[in-house]
Each structure stands twice: as structure tokens, then as C-alpha cells.
Amino acid sequence: MATPHRLDVLILGGGAAGLWLLDDLHRLGYSAALVEASALGTGQTIWSQGIIHGGLKYALHGRAGKAARAIRGMPLRWRRSLAGEREPDLTQTRRRAEYCCIWAKPGMRSRLGLLGASLSLSVKPKALNRDSRPAVLRDWKGPVLRLGEQVIEPGSFLQVLADRHLKRILKVDGPQGIELEATRSGHVREARLRCPGGQETSLQPSHVILAAGEGNSRIRNRLGLPVEHIQQRPLQMIMASGKLPILNGHCIRNASPWLTITSTRDHADRVVWQIGGQVSEDMARATRPQAIERAINDLKLAIPGHDLSGIRFSTYLASRAEGSSSGQRPNRPTTFHDENVITAWPTKLALVPMLSDMIIKQLPPPGGEHIFNMPANWPTAAVAIPPWELESTWTTVH
Ligand SMILES: Cc1cc2nc3c(=O)[nH]c(=O)nc-3n(C[C@H](O)[C@H](O)[C@H](O)COP(=O)(O)OP(=O)(O)OC[C@H]3O[C@@H](n4cnc5c(N)ncnc54)[C@H](O)[C@@H]3O)c2cc1C
């Protein structure tokens, strides 16, 4: 093997967190490279609904703690990047929606929740009159509000960042295509990489960032680092496809997002809904027919009168990978710093910019003595394929 390439930072994992960080580090003058074991965003980012949350959940419960205040600023930060007013310039990212709707099941608790949200979100939700509501909610009996949360197409967002760093993203032959040589205390000295064609190279990074989502625990295990503060939360997400209206938003029940619906289009220009929220948590371990049945029943309540006949339904199993030292659901990004290794989880797509800031604060300033050059003929990684393009088993409602 040739002489190892020296560099400031090596990132393992090219989902939203790894790619955003790579972009920030490059702009700040670090010599940085990213290694991807599969396709970019496999695991969570490509499965996500793409909502740039601003803390609705906390607002509905009237919680105005530090976490709620932190996430409040995210929609504006993303909005400025999506408008090209700050780096990273994400103007080429496809957007699913410029705002989300919230509509509450009629009832006192939901109304109180919405009132709380109106008071504590940084961009106040605006009540929509009948004519400005999405057609499917025009006759909804309760309030319908417009919430300043944009919805992005996660695959397009990954592609925009990846295109900028083709010469810094190395595809390896699965997780086994990376071998980390570390001291007993976990200081990584060298990363030996093997690409799908069998070519090998070796990198000597000053710092290693684990941004591999679910893969982080496996890498930490191999490095002998503790894994007990890592959790996975399973979900069964519902997909609906066919003659559906474009709808992006949350139906609220008992002061919680009960159904979260986002809309995109598949390769044949059919509208596809991703349906998450309470249903995907409750149905995490249910069979697919049970999850579809529950989703259809919930949709009948959330969009009454909308004819679902001819709509195809399917599901995909997903899991949220999170670092949590309390065992609770984290509500902000998490990092663990061991020797020269920082393990990172954004917790939410919306919180990725905050995670990147947190990591950069833990790094020394760029040394300026290394320049990363992609090994000749090394393949770069492609963006993962969204679940509705991979699914072949759909159930049609009659
Ligand atoms: C169903 C679902 C819906 C969601 N919806 C939203 C939403 O609407 N809004 C929101 O803010 N958040 C949402 N989230 C959360 C959000 O998607 C995640 O917090 C975020 O995408 C995590 O990004 P990541 O880069 O840390 O991980 P990932 O996207 O999982 O990326 C990890 C990357 O590491 C790679 N990898 C794995 N192992 C290795 C290895 N050993 N070596 C190298 N590479 C490796 C993977 O292939 C992958 O590319 C959702 C999550 C899920 C599951």
C-alpha cells in the first residue's frame, strides 16, 4: 500500500450530518474527506420526511426550555441556506413545500395546544381561512394553521452537497471496507480503506468523526468505546401513492402530532405520501397489513370525506439512531468525544447545522499543512434511493 495520506478530519458516514459537516469544514480550510460504506443517506436521511422542524412538539406541550429555544432558530437558518443567503448554498435543493399546515381534531386539548404553539414558536403560525386552505382541508371543522416549516426533498439535498465534494467522498466496500487502527485508549492512528473494485488506500487523520447513524455503535464497538448510551427507536412508516392531493403538515390530537403527512412525486409523477407521527410509532412492530389498516382508519378521521379508493398503500421499517446519556428521547444533537474520535447524531435533520457547529467547536483550528487528494480512480458514493422507488408490494384500497 502507498504512503498514507495525512488529513485533518476523516468523517465516516455520508448522511445529512456527515455531508453538512464536510461542507462546513472544507469552507473553514480543514483538509477533510468522507467515507461512505453504502449509498449517501442510507438509514435515516433518505427515509426522512424532510420537515425542517421548529419545535412544534415542544410548543404544543408548552415547553420553552433550552432545547425548544435551540430548535426554534432552525427553520430560519435553513430558509436562508435554501434561499442562497448563507452557506451552505442549498438553492438547488428541491422543496416539497414552503410551509406545513397544522390542523387539530376538534376538542379542547387540541385547541389549547394550538394556542400554546401560536404563543411560543419563533414564527407564529397563521390561521388559514377556508379559501386559502389546501382543498382537502377546506371543510375541516377545527382550526387550520400555516406553520413556517419548509419541507425539503432529502435525496435532492444530499445530491446538492455531494456534487460539491465529489473529490472528497470515498465509497468503500461496505462497513468491512474500513479498518481503523487505534491505540488501546481509542486514539485512531490510521484508516485503511478498500473500495468495491478491491483497490486499497490508507489515511492518517488527526480527528475522526463518526456520523454513521445506526452504524456508529458498530464502529464504536470495534474501537472498544462504550455503546450503552446509544439508542434506536423503530418506526413503521406508511406510504400512500396514487391520485392524492399535495399535503404537507401535522394533524394534531391531544396536543401531539398524531399524523404527519408529507407529499412528493415518484418517477412516474404519481403523488406519494409519507405518513408518520403517532401511527408509525404505535405500528413499529405490527404487521404491514395491520399498519396499513390503522393508517387508513386514521386518515378517515384526519381528512374525512376524502375518497381513498384506488390509493395504493405500503410501509417501510425505519429506525431513528440517537445518542442519549439519559436514556430519554434526546431533543438536541448529541456528541461523545473520546481521544481523537467524535461520535455524532443530529437527532433531527433540522438540527444538522447545530450539530456541525458543535463538532467544529471541539476541533483545533485547521493546521493548513495537509491537502487531501482523492486516490486516483477511487469511486465516489451515489445518493440512496427513496423507499417508494424500491417497494414492489402495494395494497390497493377498494
Ligand atoms: C422515518 C424518519 C423520518 C424522519 N423525518 C424527519 C423530519 O421530517 N425532519 C427531521 O428534522 N428529522 C427527521 N428524521 C430524523 C432525521 O432523518 C435524522 O436525524 C437524520 O437524517 C440523521 O442523519 P445522519 O447523517 O446522522 O444519519 P444517516 O442519514 O443514517 O446517515 C448515516 C450514513 O452513514 C453510512 N454508514 C453507516 N455505517 C457506516 C460505516 N461503518 N462506515 C461508513 N459509513 C457508514 C450510511 O450508509 C449513511 O449514509 C426522520 C427519521 C426517520 C427515521
The ligand as an SDF file (V2000), in Angstrom:
LIG
                    3D

 53 58  0  0  0  0  0  0  0  0999 V2000
  -38.7200    7.7880    9.1140 C   0  0  0  0  0  0  0  0  0  0  0  0
  -37.9710    9.0060    9.5760 C   0  0  0  0  0  0  0  0  0  0  0  0
  -38.4920   10.2750    9.3220 C   0  0  0  0  0  0  0  0  0  0  0  0
  -37.7980   11.4130    9.7490 C   0  0  0  0  0  0  0  0  0  0  0  0
  -38.3080   12.6350    9.4620 N   0  0  0  0  0  0  0  0  0  0  0  0
  -37.6550   13.7480    9.8560 C   0  0  0  0  0  0  0  0  0  0  0  0
  -38.1480   15.0350    9.5260 C   0  0  0  0  0  0  0  0  0  0  0  0
  -39.1560   15.1840    8.8360 O   0  0  0  0  0  0  0  0  0  0  0  0
  -37.4580   16.1220    9.9950 N   0  0  0  0  0  0  0  0  0  0  0  0
  -36.3400   15.9990   10.7530 C   0  0  0  0  0  0  0  0  0  0  0  0
  -35.7870   17.0180   11.1630 O   0  0  0  0  0  0  0  0  0  0  0  0
  -35.8240   14.7830   11.0610 N   0  0  0  0  0  0  0  0  0  0  0  0
  -36.4530   13.6610   10.6170 C   0  0  0  0  0  0  0  0  0  0  0  0
  -35.9270   12.4230   10.9010 N   0  0  0  0  0  0  0  0  0  0  0  0
  -34.6370   12.3220   11.5840 C   0  0  0  0  0  0  0  0  0  0  0  0
  -33.5030   12.5310   10.5550 C   0  0  0  0  0  0  0  0  0  0  0  0
  -33.7800   11.8210    9.3810 O   0  0  0  0  0  0  0  0  0  0  0  0
  -32.1740   12.0800   11.1310 C   0  0  0  0  0  0  0  0  0  0  0  0
  -31.9390   12.6940   12.3780 O   0  0  0  0  0  0  0  0  0  0  0  0
  -31.0010   12.4320   10.2030 C   0  0  0  0  0  0  0  0  0  0  0  0
  -31.3100   12.1620    8.8600 O   0  0  0  0  0  0  0  0  0  0  0  0
  -29.7770   11.6320   10.6150 C   0  0  0  0  0  0  0  0  0  0  0  0
  -28.7460   11.9030    9.7070 O   0  0  0  0  0  0  0  0  0  0  0  0
  -27.3360   11.1830    9.8620 P   0  0  0  0  0  0  0  0  0  0  0  0
  -26.4640   11.7520    8.8050 O   0  0  0  0  0  0  0  0  0  0  0  0
  -26.8580   11.2500   11.2680 O   0  0  0  0  0  0  0  0  0  0  0  0
  -27.6190    9.6370    9.6220 O   0  0  0  0  0  0  0  0  0  0  0  0
  -27.9980    8.7900    8.3170 P   0  0  0  0  0  0  0  0  0  0  0  0
  -28.8760    9.5470    7.4000 O   0  0  0  0  0  0  0  0  0  0  0  0
  -28.4960    7.4850    8.8480 O   0  0  0  0  0  0  0  0  0  0  0  0
  -26.6180    8.5940    7.5700 O   0  0  0  0  0  0  0  0  0  0  0  0
  -25.6300    7.6890    8.0260 C   0  0  0  0  0  0  0  0  0  0  0  0
  -24.7210    7.3580    6.8620 C   0  0  0  0  0  0  0  0  0  0  0  0
  -23.6360    6.5820    7.3420 O   0  0  0  0  0  0  0  0  0  0  0  0
  -23.4190    5.4890    6.4430 C   0  0  0  0  0  0  0  0  0  0  0  0
  -22.7610    4.4230    7.2040 N   0  0  0  0  0  0  0  0  0  0  0  0
  -23.3060    3.5190    8.0490 C   0  0  0  0  0  0  0  0  0  0  0  0
  -22.3400    2.7260    8.5830 N   0  0  0  0  0  0  0  0  0  0  0  0
  -21.1490    3.1630    8.0740 C   0  0  0  0  0  0  0  0  0  0  0  0
  -19.7930    2.7640    8.2540 C   0  0  0  0  0  0  0  0  0  0  0  0
  -19.4580    1.7590    9.0660 N   0  0  0  0  0  0  0  0  0  0  0  0
  -18.8440    3.4370    7.5720 N   0  0  0  0  0  0  0  0  0  0  0  0
  -19.1630    4.4750    6.7280 C   0  0  0  0  0  0  0  0  0  0  0  0
  -20.4350    4.8670    6.5210 N   0  0  0  0  0  0  0  0  0  0  0  0
  -21.4180    4.2400    7.1900 C   0  0  0  0  0  0  0  0  0  0  0  0
  -24.8270    5.1510    5.9440 C   0  0  0  0  0  0  0  0  0  0  0  0
  -24.7780    4.4070    4.7320 O   0  0  0  0  0  0  0  0  0  0  0  0
  -25.4080    6.5490    5.7700 C   0  0  0  0  0  0  0  0  0  0  0  0
  -25.1110    7.0950    4.5070 O   0  0  0  0  0  0  0  0  0  0  0  0
  -36.5820   11.2750   10.4600 C   0  0  0  0  0  0  0  0  0  0  0  0
  -36.0620    9.9980   10.7140 C   0  0  0  0  0  0  0  0  0  0  0  0
  -36.7260    8.8730   10.2620 C   0  0  0  0  0  0  0  0  0  0  0  0
  -36.1450    7.5170   10.5130 C   0  0  0  0  0  0  0  0  0  0  0  0
  1  2  1  0
  2  3  1  0
  2 52  2  0
  3  4  2  0
  4  5  1  0
  4 50  1  0
  5  6  2  0
  6  7  1  0
  6 13  1  0
  7  8  2  0
  7  9  1  0
  9 10  1  0
 10 11  2  0
 10 12  1  0
 12 13  2  0
 13 14  1  0
 14 15  1  0
 14 50  1  0
 15 16  1  0
 16 17  1  0
 16 18  1  0
 18 19  1  0
 18 20  1  0
 20 21  1  0
 20 22  1  0
 22 23  1  0
 23 24  1  0
 24 25  2  0
 24 26  1  0
 24 27  1  0
 27 28  1  0
 28 29  2  0
 28 30  1  0
 28 31  1  0
 31 32  1  0
 32 33  1  0
 33 34  1  0
 33 48  1  0
 34 35  1  0
 35 36  1  0
 35 46  1  0
 36 37  1  0
 36 45  1  0
 37 38  2  0
 38 39  1  0
 39 40  1  0
 39 45  2  0
 40 41  1  0
 40 42  2  0
 42 43  1  0
 43 44  2  0
 44 45  1  0
 46 47  1  0
 46 48  1  0
 48 49  1  0
 50 51  2  0
 51 52  1  0
 52 53  1  0
M  END
$$$$
